[in-house]
Amino acid sequence: MPSSFNHWVDLTVPNALRLLGILVIALVLNRLLRAVTRLIIKPATGQARQSQLREQQTRTLAGIVYSAGSKIVWGVALLTALNEFKINILPAVTFAGLASLALGFGAQTLVRDVITGFYIVLEDQYVVGDTIQIADYIGRVEHLTLRRTVLRDARGALVTIANGEIRTVSNLSRDWSQAFVDVSVAPESPVERALAALETAAAGLRGDPAWSQALVDGPRILGVQDFDRTASTIRLQVRTAPTRQDEVARELRRRIQAELLKQGIPVSSVQRIELTGVSHSLHEAAQPDTAN
């Protein structure tokens, strides 16, 4: 009896030491994993809502990565510990492999969405509140997860896009936005006079304190963009705070119209009409008859 007890002790003590080693290694790996995933978190640099949302998203992402990694560590530790009790883990590993393979085939679209969403958040491509363009959809980001992006478009509709379907995205809310304003004046009007009037309107907008917060650069006159027998087109450029280009362009057009009327400079009265998707014979029929 004592000999069998000693034999059992001889077997148990090494196993217990190995189990303790497995536990310690698993705990250390979890601590290292926690430290690494904390590097993903981007702390907010201010009280801005976008900065706060960025921190929240990266914290969520770090939590997901840590949770998945921790489950893998403890799963491997458990299988290694079972081997110490002389339990054959090959069937369990085989079953887990087949289950993972089946799950991978069945959920490959979901996996693609999640991986793409991971890179969207990690690379800070856009956050909630940004105005972006994805394919033909333009709108404000209302909701962002690892699986999908939800936009509010100009019609007020909510557009849900799977992250895995996103190939190219344009962020219209970063740094600055830009607008071009084309003004067509009558061809008989001197270009120098029209340029001076446009500069007066642009200077008035630049000097208006009510609009200074929206302006980044300009408005400035680029010059004559096009001219023919019907009109001389002059282009202006203005850079604004993100997403404010439309309202600034509207105000600039209003000031330009008022200045042209004030100085008596006529604008072009010819409207250009482009026919698309019609046959050549119909296009010719739409042209004015100059023979008579």
SULHUTA-V856951 format. One record per residue. N is the residue number from 1. RES is the residue in one small letter. BURIAL is I if it has 24 or more other ideal C-beta (glycine too) atoms within 12 Angstrom, else O. Layout:
n = (N N)
res = (RES RES)
burial = (BURIAL BURIAL)
//
This chain:
n = (1 2 3 4 5 6 7 8 9 10 11 12 13 14 15 16 17 18 19 20 21 22 23 24 25 26 27 28 29 30 31 32 33 34 35 36 37 38 39 40 41 42 43 44 45 46 47 48 49 50 51 52 53 54 55 56 57 58 59 60 61 62 63 64 65 66 67 68 69 70 71 72 73 74 75 76 77 78 79 80 81 82 83 84 85 86 87 88 89 90 91 92 93 94 95 96 97 98 99 100 101 102 103 104 105 106 107 108 109 110 111 112 113 114 115 116 117 118 119 120 121 122 123 124 125 126 127 128 129 130 131 132 133 134 135 136 137 138 139 140 141 142 143 144 145 146 147 148 149 150 151 152 153 154 155 156 157 158 159 160 161 162 163 164 165 166 167 168 169 170 171 172 173 174 175 176 177 178 179 180 181 182 183 184 185 186 187 188 189 190 191 192 193 194 195 196 197 198 199 200 201 202 203 204 205 206 207 208 209 210 211 212 213 214 215 216 217 218 219 220 221 222 223 224 225 226 227 228 229 230 231 232 233 234 235 236 237 238 239 240 241 242 243 244 245 246 247 248 249 250 251 252 253 254 255 256 257 258 259 260 261 262 263 264 265 266 267 268 269 270 271 272 273 274 275 276 277 278 279 280 281 282 283 284 285 286 287 288 289 290 291 292)
res = (m p s s f n h w v d l t v p n a l r l l g i l v i a l v l n r l l r a v t r l i i k p a t g q a r q s q l r e q q t r t l a g i v y s a g s k i v w g v a l l t a l n e f k i n i l p a v t f a g l a s l a l g f g a q t l v r d v i t g f y i v l e d q y v v g d t i q i a d y i g r v e h l t l r r t v l r d a r g a l v t i a n g e i r t v s n l s r d w s q a f v d v s v a p e s p v e r a l a a l e t a a a g l r g d p a w s q a l v d g p r i l g v q d f d r t a s t i r l q v r t a p t r q d e v a r e l r r r i q a e l l k q g i p v s s v q r i e l t g v s h s l h e a a q p d t a n)
burial = (O O O O O O O O O O O O O O O O O O O O O I O O O I O O O I O O I O O O I O O I I I O O O O O O O I O O I I I O I I O I I I O I I I O O I I O O I O O O I O I I I O O I O O O O O O O O O O O O O O O O O O O O O O O O O O O O I I O I I I O I I I O O I I I I I I I I I I O O I I I I I I I I I I I I I I I O O O O O O O I O I I I I O I O O I O I I I O O O I I I I I I I I I I O O I O I O O I I O I I I I I I O O I I O O O O I O O I I I O I I I I O O O O O O O O O I I I I I I I I I I I I I I I I O I I O I I I O I I O O I I O O O O I O I I O O O O O O O O O O O O O O O O O O O O O O O O)
//
